[in-house]
Amino acid sequence: MYTFIDDRPVRTLKAKIRALTHRTSQQDLAYVLTRLGQIMRGWANYFRHAVAKWTFSKLDTFTWWRLAHMLRARHRWNWGQLRRHLTAATGRWVIAAGRVEYFRLESVTVSRYAYRGNKIPAAWPPAGLA
């Protein structure tokens, strides 16, 4: 049996992300990243047992773009300047403020199937007893 994430929790999470990453927001980037990490970790831990990998990936991309647009508007950077400031020496994109880094929602492991062993009896009688 598959458990899918409904649209309403996704809309609620997106509304919280939008509220934190408004383009003209004057909040400290470390606070925004910390608060986003708290919200997204809690949300991911709740839904990690559902069919959620695609949803996590889409929400991660949505959040990353919201942060990129916020930083571009805040610092009046063009795309090249944004890339220069957010690219690490390894060539990977890193959004960080001090020691606080952006939490990648798509990195959460989805575990749908738990081993139940003999805890739950079979729904059908054994073949020899029927």
C-alpha positions in Angstrom: 0.0 0.0 0.0 1.4 3.4 -1.0 1.0 6.5 1.1 1.2 9.7 -0.8 1.5 13.3 0.5 -1.6 15.4 0.0 -1.5 18.8 -1.7 -2.5 20.7 1.5 0.7 20.0 3.5 2.8 20.9 0.5 0.9 24.2 0.1 1.3 24.9 3.8 5.1 24.3 3.7 5.4 26.5 0.6 3.6 29.3 2.3 6.0 29.1 5.2 9.0 29.1 2.9 7.5 32.1 1.0 7.0 34.0 4.3 10.7 33.5 5.2 12.3 34.2 1.8 10.5 37.3 0.7 12.7 39.2 -1.8 12.7 42.4 0.3 13.2 40.5 3.6 15.7 42.2 6.0 16.1 39.1 8.2 19.6 37.8 8.8 20.5 35.0 6.3 21.8 32.8 9.2 18.4 33.1 10.9 16.5 32.4 7.7 18.6 29.3 7.0 18.3 28.0 10.5 14.5 28.5 10.6 14.2 26.9 7.1 16.3 24.0 8.3 14.1 23.5 11.3 10.8 23.6 9.4 12.0 21.4 6.5 13.7 18.8 8.8 10.5 18.4 10.8 8.4 18.2 7.7 10.7 15.7 6.1 10.9 13.5 9.2 7.1 13.4 9.3 6.6 12.5 5.7 9.7 10.3 5.1 7.7 7.1 5.3 5.5 8.1 2.3 6.1 8.1 -1.4 8.0 11.4 -1.1 11.3 11.4 -3.0 9.9 13.4 -5.9 8.0 15.8 -3.6 11.2 16.4 -1.6 13.1 17.1 -4.7 10.5 19.6 -6.0 10.3 21.4 -2.6 14.1 21.5 -2.4 14.3 23.1 -5.8 11.5 25.6 -4.9 13.3 26.6 -1.7 16.7 26.9 -3.4 15.3 29.3 -6.1 13.5 31.3 -3.4 16.8 31.8 -1.6 18.6 32.6 -4.8 16.1 35.3 -5.8 16.1 36.7 -2.2 19.9 37.0 -2.3 19.9 38.5 -5.8 17.4 41.2 -4.8 19.0 41.9 -1.4 22.5 42.4 -2.8 21.6 43.6 -6.3 23.6 40.8 -7.8 23.3 39.6 -11.4 23.4 35.9 -12.1 27.2 35.9 -12.5 27.8 37.6 -9.2 25.4 35.2 -7.5 27.2 32.2 -9.0 30.6 33.6 -7.9 29.4 34.2 -4.3 27.6 30.9 -3.9 30.0 28.5 -5.6 32.5 26.7 -3.3 36.1 25.8 -4.3 34.9 22.4 -5.3 32.5 23.9 -7.9 29.3 23.0 -6.0 26.7 25.5 -5.0 26.6 26.3 -1.3 24.2 28.7 0.3 25.6 29.4 3.8 25.9 32.1 6.3 28.8 31.6 8.7 28.5 28.0 9.9 24.9 27.6 9.0 24.3 25.9 5.7 21.1 25.4 3.6 19.5 22.1 4.4 18.9 20.0 1.3 15.5 18.5 1.6 16.2 16.0 -1.2 19.0 14.5 0.8 16.5 13.0 3.3 16.3 9.2 3.0 12.8 7.9 2.3 12.2 4.5 3.9 8.8 3.1 2.9 9.0 -0.5 3.9 9.7 -1.6 7.5 10.6 -5.2 8.1 7.8 -6.8 10.0 8.9 -10.4 10.1 6.5 -12.7 11.9 4.8 -10.0 13.9 1.8 -9.7 11.7 0.1 -13.0 10.8 -0.6 -14.0 7.2 -4.1 -13.2 6.0 -4.5 -16.6 4.4 -4.3 -20.0 6.1 -1.3 -22.2 5.2 -1.8 -24.4 2.1 -1.7 -27.7 3.9 -4.6 -26.7 6.3 -7.2 -25.6 3.8 
